[in-house]
Amino acid sequence: MNGQELATAMQYGAAVIFVVVNNGMYGTIRMHQEREYPARVFGTELRNPDFVQLAQAYGAFGCLVEKTAGFAPAFERALTAGTAALLEVRLDPDAISTRATLGAIREKALQSKNQ
């Protein structure tokens, strides 16, 4: 939940690969809000930095992944970078898990509250 790990990795030459899964929100908290208080969202949106540029500012390798097919090649480049690396994987904010969307959770909660 902070970027100082990048500074530490670069300081000590650790060739660790950071994967930032970025949906632009506190997803688990948002999921609970939608389930318990549908459409009454508060304090879950994030204003994130450009994580790729942040990694590069520390001298690390940084790469943005926006499609599933792009992950394996980006990971391969990170492995061969010879330095710490960060992959920012951007996700659709509505896709809260592999099997659920926030929209579906909200709809189900609204239906149960109206019964």
N, CA and C atoms as an extended XYZ file, in Angstrom:
345
Properties=species:S:1:pos:R:3:atomname:S:1:resname:S:1:resid:I:1 pbc="F F F"
N         0.803       -1.192        0.000 N   MET     1
C         0.000        0.000        0.000 CA  MET     1
C         0.853        1.266        0.000 C   MET     1
N         2.121        1.094       -0.285 N   ASN     2
C         2.973        2.276       -0.435 CA  ASN     2
C         4.093        1.946       -1.414 C   ASN     2
N         4.777        2.971       -1.876 N   GLY     3
C         5.783        2.770       -2.910 CA  GLY     3
C         7.207        2.685       -2.415 C   GLY     3
N         7.426        2.766       -1.112 N   GLN     4
C         8.791        2.772       -0.610 CA  GLN     4
C         9.530        1.467       -0.848 C   GLN     4
N         8.800        0.393       -1.095 N   GLU     5
C         9.464       -0.870       -1.402 CA  GLU     5
C        10.333       -0.737       -2.651 C   GLU     5
N         9.889        0.100       -3.586 N   LEU     6
C        10.678        0.330       -4.801 CA  LEU     6
C        12.024        0.956       -4.457 C   LEU     6
N        12.011        1.935       -3.571 N   ALA     7
C        13.261        2.586       -3.166 CA  ALA     7
C        14.187        1.586       -2.487 C   ALA     7
N        13.632        0.759       -1.608 N   THR     8
C        14.442       -0.238       -0.895 CA  THR     8
C        15.023       -1.254       -1.867 C   THR     8
N        14.209       -1.751       -2.790 N   ALA     9
C        14.685       -2.730       -3.775 CA  ALA     9
C        15.818       -2.148       -4.605 C   ALA     9
N        15.670       -0.915       -5.024 N   MET    10
C        16.721       -0.293       -5.841 CA  MET    10
C        17.977       -0.028       -5.012 C   MET    10
N        17.801        0.377       -3.779 N   GLN    11
C        18.954        0.657       -2.917 CA  GLN    11
C        19.806       -0.585       -2.699 C   GLN    11
N        19.150       -1.733       -2.552 N   TYR    12
C        19.878       -2.963       -2.248 CA  TYR    12
C        20.047       -3.891       -3.447 C   TYR    12
N        19.651       -3.437       -4.629 N   GLY    13
C        19.857       -4.231       -5.838 CA  GLY    13
C        19.001       -5.476       -5.920 C   GLY    13
N        17.856       -5.471       -5.276 N   ALA    14
C        16.956       -6.627       -5.311 CA  ALA    14
C        16.160       -6.617       -6.612 C   ALA    14
N        16.290       -7.672       -7.372 N   ALA    15
C        15.587       -7.751       -8.660 CA  ALA    15
C        14.201       -8.369       -8.471 C   ALA    15
N        13.459       -7.821       -7.549 N   VAL    16
C        12.110       -8.296       -7.248 CA  VAL    16
C        11.143       -7.755       -8.299 C   VAL    16
N        10.064       -8.488       -8.551 N   ILE    17
C         9.032       -8.030       -9.481 CA  ILE    17
C         7.783       -7.711       -8.673 C   ILE    17
N         7.361       -6.454       -8.732 N   PHE    18
C         6.137       -6.008       -8.079 CA  PHE    18
C         5.012       -6.045       -9.099 C   PHE    18
N         3.883       -6.615       -8.724 N   VAL    19
C         2.709       -6.606       -9.587 CA  VAL    19
C         1.638       -5.799       -8.864 C   VAL    19
N         1.289       -4.661       -9.440 N   VAL    20
C         0.253       -3.802       -8.876 CA  VAL    20
C        -1.023       -4.059       -9.666 C   VAL    20
N        -2.000       -4.658       -9.010 N   VAL    21
C        -3.288       -4.917       -9.644 CA  VAL    21
C        -4.164       -3.711       -9.321 C   VAL    21
N        -4.388       -2.884      -10.315 N   ASN    22
C        -4.985       -1.576      -10.114 CA  ASN    22
C        -6.393       -1.513      -10.688 C   ASN    22
N        -7.386       -1.511       -9.805 N   ASN    23
C        -8.759       -1.282      -10.249 CA  ASN    23
C        -9.251        0.093       -9.809 C   ASN    23
N        -8.341        0.909       -9.255 N   GLY    24
C        -8.674        2.279       -8.918 CA  GLY    24
C        -9.539        2.452       -7.687 C   GLY    24
N        -9.598        1.417       -6.841 N   MET    25
C       -10.436        1.528       -5.647 CA  MET    25
C       -10.011        0.520       -4.595 C   MET    25
N       -10.531        0.718       -3.401 N   TYR    26
C       -10.434       -0.302       -2.361 CA  TYR    26
C       -11.545       -1.301       -2.657 C   TYR    26
N       -11.224       -2.300       -3.461 N   GLY    27
C       -12.234       -3.194       -4.014 CA  GLY    27
C       -13.022       -4.000       -3.006 C   GLY    27
N       -12.367       -4.565       -2.013 N   THR    28
C       -13.082       -5.392       -1.040 CA  THR    28
C       -14.051       -4.557       -0.221 C   THR    28
N       -13.606       -3.374        0.173 N   ILE    29
C       -14.488       -2.491        0.935 CA  ILE    29
C       -15.677       -2.087        0.067 C   ILE    29
N       -15.418       -1.763       -1.180 N   ARG    30
C       -16.490       -1.379       -2.103 CA  ARG    30
C       -17.482       -2.512       -2.278 C   ARG    30
N       -16.980       -3.746       -2.391 N   MET    31
C       -17.863       -4.901       -2.543 CA  MET    31
C       -18.814       -5.005       -1.353 C   MET    31
N       -18.278       -4.828       -0.145 N   HIS    32
C       -19.125       -4.894        1.057 CA  HIS    32
C       -20.128       -3.747        1.086 C   HIS    32
N       -19.712       -2.555        0.666 N   GLN    33
C       -20.641       -1.430        0.609 CA  GLN    33
C       -21.792       -1.732       -0.341 C   GLN    33
N       -21.465       -2.252       -1.511 N   GLU    34
C       -22.508       -2.552       -2.499 CA  GLU    34
C       -23.443       -3.647       -2.002 C   GLU    34
N       -22.903       -4.612       -1.285 N   ARG    35
C       -23.731       -5.712       -0.794 CA  ARG    35
C       -24.642       -5.259        0.342 C   ARG    35
N       -24.115       -4.459        1.266 N   GLU    36
C       -24.887       -4.067        2.448 CA  GLU    36
C       -25.669       -2.766        2.259 C   GLU    36
N       -25.130       -1.847        1.480 N   TYR    37
C       -25.741       -0.537        1.261 CA  TYR    37
C       -25.672       -0.196       -0.229 C   TYR    37
N       -26.437       -0.908       -1.045 N   PRO    38
C       -26.310       -0.767       -2.493 CA  PRO    38
C       -26.433        0.689       -2.965 C   PRO    38
N       -25.497        1.048       -3.838 N   ALA    39
C       -25.454        2.367       -4.469 CA  ALA    39
C       -25.155        3.491       -3.480 C   ALA    39
N       -24.761        3.157       -2.249 N   ARG    40
C       -24.352        4.185       -1.270 CA  ARG    40
C       -22.865        4.005       -1.002 C   ARG    40
N       -22.069        4.432       -1.945 N   VAL    41
C       -20.623        4.226       -1.920 CA  VAL    41
C       -19.960        5.429       -1.269 C   VAL    41
N       -18.969        5.152       -0.424 N   PHE    42
C       -18.265        6.240        0.233 CA  PHE    42
C       -16.803        5.870        0.461 C   PHE    42
N       -15.901        6.715        0.006 N   GLY    43
C       -14.488        6.613        0.351 CA  GLY    43
C       -13.722        5.430       -0.198 C   GLY    43
N       -14.151        4.871       -1.322 N   THR    44
C       -13.423        3.718       -1.850 CA  THR    44
C       -12.676        4.005       -3.142 C   THR    44
N       -12.952        5.140       -3.784 N   GLU    45
C       -12.230        5.474       -5.013 CA  GLU    45
C       -10.829        5.975       -4.668 C   GLU    45
N        -9.878        5.592       -5.481 N   LEU    46
C        -8.492        6.009       -5.273 CA  LEU    46
C        -8.033        6.895       -6.416 C   LEU    46
N        -7.190        7.840       -6.108 N   ARG    47
C        -6.512        8.643       -7.122 CA  ARG    47
C        -5.063        8.172       -7.109 C   ARG    47
N        -4.765        7.208       -7.954 N   ASN    48
C        -3.445        6.584       -7.976 CA  ASN    48
C        -2.457        7.373       -8.830 C   ASN    48
N        -1.184        7.241       -8.501 N   PRO    49
C        -0.174        7.810       -9.385 CA  PRO    49
C        -0.015        6.924      -10.619 C   PRO    49
N         0.781        7.360      -11.551 N   ASP    50
C         1.164        6.517      -12.674 CA  ASP    50
C         2.256        5.597      -12.131 C   ASP    50
N         1.903        4.354      -11.836 N   PHE    51
C         2.836        3.437      -11.186 CA  PHE    51
C         4.045        3.121      -12.063 C   PHE    51
N         3.850        3.082      -13.373 N   VAL    52
C         4.969        2.820      -14.282 CA  VAL    52
C         5.984        3.954      -14.179 C   VAL    52
N         5.512        5.184      -14.212 N   GLN    53
C         6.416        6.323      -14.079 CA  GLN    53
C         7.065        6.370      -12.699 C   GLN    53
N         6.331        5.964      -11.680 N   LEU    54
C         6.894        5.922      -10.336 CA  LEU    54
C         8.064        4.940      -10.282 C   LEU    54
N         7.864        3.757      -10.850 N   ALA    55
C         8.942        2.759      -10.894 CA  ALA    55
C        10.146        3.306      -11.653 C   ALA    55
N         9.886        3.908      -12.777 N   GLN    56
C        10.969        4.447      -13.588 CA  GLN    56
C        11.690        5.588      -12.866 C   GLN    56
N        10.975        6.365      -12.069 N   ALA    57
C        11.607        7.447      -11.311 CA  ALA    57
C        12.624        6.894      -10.312 C   ALA    57
N        12.396        5.690       -9.811 N   TYR    58
C        13.345        5.031       -8.909 CA  TYR    58
C        14.461        4.323       -9.669 C   TYR    58
N        14.358        4.262      -11.000 N   GLY    59
C        15.349        3.564      -11.802 CA  GLY    59
C        14.989        2.115      -12.071 C   GLY    59
N        13.788        1.714      -11.701 N   ALA    60
C        13.323        0.341      -11.915 CA  ALA    60
C        12.662        0.226      -13.290 C   ALA    60
N        12.480       -1.012      -13.724 N   PHE    61
C        11.735       -1.280      -14.954 CA  PHE    61
C        10.251       -1.149      -14.630 C   PHE    61
N         9.495       -0.473      -15.504 N   GLY    62
C         8.055       -0.346      -15.306 CA  GLY    62
C         7.319       -0.635      -16.586 C   GLY    62
N         6.182       -1.317      -16.474 N   CYS    63
C         5.414       -1.683      -17.660 CA  CYS    63
C         3.926       -1.722      -17.310 C   CYS    63
N         3.104       -1.183      -18.198 N   LEU    64
C         1.655       -1.188      -18.029 CA  LEU    64
C         1.057       -2.359      -18.795 C   LEU    64
N         0.162       -3.102      -18.140 N   VAL    65
C        -0.543       -4.222      -18.766 CA  VAL    65
C        -2.032       -3.911      -18.708 C   VAL    65
N        -2.662       -3.839      -19.870 N   GLU    66
C        -4.096       -3.535      -19.912 CA  GLU    66
C        -4.942       -4.673      -20.467 C   GLU    66
N        -4.291       -5.690      -21.039 N   LYS    67
C        -5.008       -6.852      -21.572 CA  LYS    67
C        -4.313       -8.119      -21.078 C   LYS    67
N        -5.090       -9.151      -20.837 N   THR    68
C        -4.552      -10.414      -20.338 CA  THR    68
C        -3.409      -10.922      -21.207 C   THR    68
N        -3.557      -10.824      -22.499 N   ALA    69
C        -2.529      -11.323      -23.424 CA  ALA    69
C        -1.203      -10.582      -23.263 C   ALA    69
N        -1.230       -9.399      -22.706 N   GLY    70
C        -0.005       -8.637      -22.530 CA  GLY    70
C         0.776       -8.967      -21.282 C   GLY    70
N         0.199       -9.773      -20.387 N   PHE    71
C         0.874      -10.031      -19.117 CA  PHE    71
C         2.130      -10.880      -19.284 C   PHE    71
N         2.038      -12.006      -19.977 N   ALA    72
C         3.198      -12.905      -20.111 CA  ALA    72
C         4.400      -12.208      -20.750 C   ALA    72
N         4.225      -11.468      -21.860 N   PRO    73
C         5.389      -10.775      -22.419 CA  PRO    73
C         5.958       -9.704      -21.478 C   PRO    73
N         5.083       -8.998      -20.775 N   ALA    74
C         5.550       -7.977      -19.831 CA  ALA    74
C         6.316       -8.626      -18.686 C   ALA    74
N         5.820       -9.759      -18.203 N   PHE    75
C         6.499      -10.466      -17.111 CA  PHE    75
C         7.870      -10.962      -17.570 C   PHE    75
N         7.935      -11.430      -18.800 N   GLU    76
C         9.208      -11.892      -19.361 CA  GLU    76
C        10.213      -10.742      -19.427 C   GLU    76
N         9.756       -9.574      -19.856 N   ARG    77
C        10.639       -8.399      -19.893 CA  ARG    77
C        11.080       -8.010      -18.487 C   ARG    77
N        10.183       -8.133      -17.527 N   ALA    78
C        10.532       -7.820      -16.137 CA  ALA    78
C        11.594       -8.791      -15.618 C   ALA    78
N        11.461      -10.073      -15.964 N   LEU    79
C        12.440      -11.080      -15.529 CA  LEU    79
C        13.837      -10.797      -16.065 C   LEU    79
N        13.896      -10.269      -17.270 N   THR    80
C        15.192      -10.050      -17.907 CA  THR    80
C        15.699       -8.612      -17.740 C   THR    80
N        14.991       -7.793      -16.977 N   ALA    81
C        15.357       -6.378      -16.825 CA  ALA    81
C        16.662       -6.198      -16.047 C   ALA    81
N        16.997       -7.157      -15.204 N   GLY    82
C        18.218       -7.054      -14.420 CA  GLY    82
C        18.129       -6.084      -13.263 C   GLY    82
N        16.925       -5.662      -12.937 N   THR    83
C        16.707       -4.713      -11.849 CA  THR    83
C        15.321       -4.978      -11.260 C   THR    83
N        14.983       -4.246      -10.240 N   ALA    84
C        13.612       -4.333       -9.730 CA  ALA    84
C        12.666       -3.934      -10.854 C   ALA    84
N        11.480       -4.510      -10.848 N   ALA    85
C        10.513       -4.241      -11.915 CA  ALA    85
C         9.123       -4.126      -11.319 C   ALA    85
N         8.309       -3.325      -11.971 N   LEU    86
C         6.926       -3.161      -11.554 CA  LEU    86
C         6.030       -3.317      -12.765 C   LEU    86
N         5.044       -4.189      -12.641 N   LEU    87
C         4.022       -4.356      -13.673 CA  LEU    87
C         2.720       -3.818      -13.102 C   LEU    87
N         2.161       -2.817      -13.760 N   GLU    88
C         0.854       -2.308      -13.356 CA  GLU    88
C        -0.192       -2.977      -14.223 C   GLU    88
N        -1.052       -3.763      -13.603 N   VAL    89
C        -2.117       -4.474      -14.304 CA  VAL    89
C        -3.410       -3.719      -14.018 C   VAL    89
N        -3.933       -3.054      -15.024 N   ARG    90
C        -5.171       -2.289      -14.841 CA  ARG    90
C        -6.371       -3.167      -15.131 C   ARG    90
N        -7.313       -3.120      -14.197 N   LEU    91
C        -8.534       -3.908      -14.310 CA  LEU    91
C        -9.750       -3.003      -14.387 C   LEU    91
N       -10.789       -3.512      -14.997 N   ASP    92
C       -12.076       -2.831      -15.000 CA  ASP    92
C       -12.570       -2.772      -13.556 C   ASP    92
N       -12.884       -1.597      -13.050 N   PRO    93
C       -13.322       -1.489      -11.662 CA  PRO    93
C       -14.575       -2.304      -11.346 C   PRO    93
N       -15.411       -2.564      -12.328 N   ASP    94
C       -16.627       -3.333      -12.072 CA  ASP    94
C       -16.339       -4.814      -11.855 C   ASP    94
N       -15.215       -5.315      -12.376 N   ALA    95
C       -14.867       -6.733      -12.242 CA  ALA    95
C       -14.189       -6.947      -10.892 C   ALA    95
N       -14.983       -7.191       -9.875 N   ILE    96
C       -14.462       -7.272       -8.511 CA  ILE    96
C       -13.804       -8.617       -8.218 C   ILE    96
N       -14.167       -9.641       -8.964 N   SER    97
C       -13.510      -10.945       -8.850 CA  SER    97
C       -13.674      -11.657      -10.188 C   SER    97
N       -13.148      -12.861      -10.272 N   THR    98
C       -13.275      -13.610      -11.523 CA  THR    98
C       -14.711      -14.057      -11.783 C   THR    98
N       -15.540      -14.057      -10.746 N   ARG    99
C       -16.914      -14.538      -10.901 CA  ARG    99
C       -17.980      -13.512      -10.576 C   ARG    99
N       -17.597      -12.290      -10.208 N   ALA   100
C       -18.610      -11.318       -9.798 CA  ALA   100
C       -18.247       -9.915      -10.261 C   ALA   100
N       -19.275       -9.137      -10.483 N   THR   101
C       -19.087       -7.724      -10.794 CA  THR   101
C       -19.775       -6.903       -9.711 C   THR   101
N       -19.317       -5.674       -9.539 N   LEU   102
C       -19.974       -4.796       -8.569 CA  LEU   102
C       -21.422       -4.550       -8.973 C   LEU   102
N       -21.656       -4.420      -10.272 N   GLY   103
C       -23.021       -4.210      -10.755 CA  GLY   103
C       -23.951       -5.348      -10.372 C   GLY   103
N       -23.473       -6.579      -10.501 N   ALA   104
C       -24.294       -7.737      -10.146 CA  ALA   104
C       -24.524       -7.808       -8.635 C   ALA   104
N       -23.502       -7.489       -7.852 N   ILE   105
C       -23.649       -7.486       -6.388 CA  ILE   105
C       -24.664       -6.432       -5.972 C   ILE   105
N       -24.567       -5.238       -6.566 N   ARG   106
C       -25.497       -4.145       -6.265 CA  ARG   106
C       -26.921       -4.544       -6.622 C   ARG   106
N       -27.097       -5.113       -7.830 N   GLU   107
C       -28.434       -5.513       -8.284 CA  GLU   107
C       -29.055       -6.554       -7.345 C   GLU   107
N       -28.259       -7.553       -6.952 N   LYS   108
C       -28.769       -8.584       -6.046 CA  LYS   108
C       -29.159       -7.982       -4.702 C   LYS   108
N       -28.339       -7.056       -4.190 N   ALA   109
C       -28.629       -6.422       -2.907 CA  ALA   109
C       -29.902       -5.575       -2.994 C   ALA   109
N       -30.058       -4.851       -4.097 N   LEU   110
C       -31.259       -4.028       -4.266 CA  LEU   110
C       -32.506       -4.899       -4.349 C   LEU   110
N       -32.392       -6.034       -5.047 N   GLN   111
C       -33.525       -6.952       -5.151 CA  GLN   111
C       -33.914       -7.504       -3.788 C   GLN   111
N       -32.915       -7.892       -2.976 N   SER   112
C       -33.254       -8.441       -1.663 CA  SER   112
C       -33.806       -7.387       -0.722 C   SER   112
N       -33.383       -6.151       -0.866 N   LYS   113
C       -33.906       -5.080       -0.001 CA  LYS   113
C       -35.333       -4.711       -0.382 C   LYS   113
N       -35.699       -4.948       -1.653 N   ASN   114
C       -37.052       -4.614       -2.127 CA  ASN   114
C       -38.043       -5.741       -1.913 C   ASN   114
N       -37.612       -6.863       -1.395 N   GLN   115
C       -38.536       -7.994       -1.188 CA  GLN   115
C       -39.181       -7.933        0.154 C   GLN   115
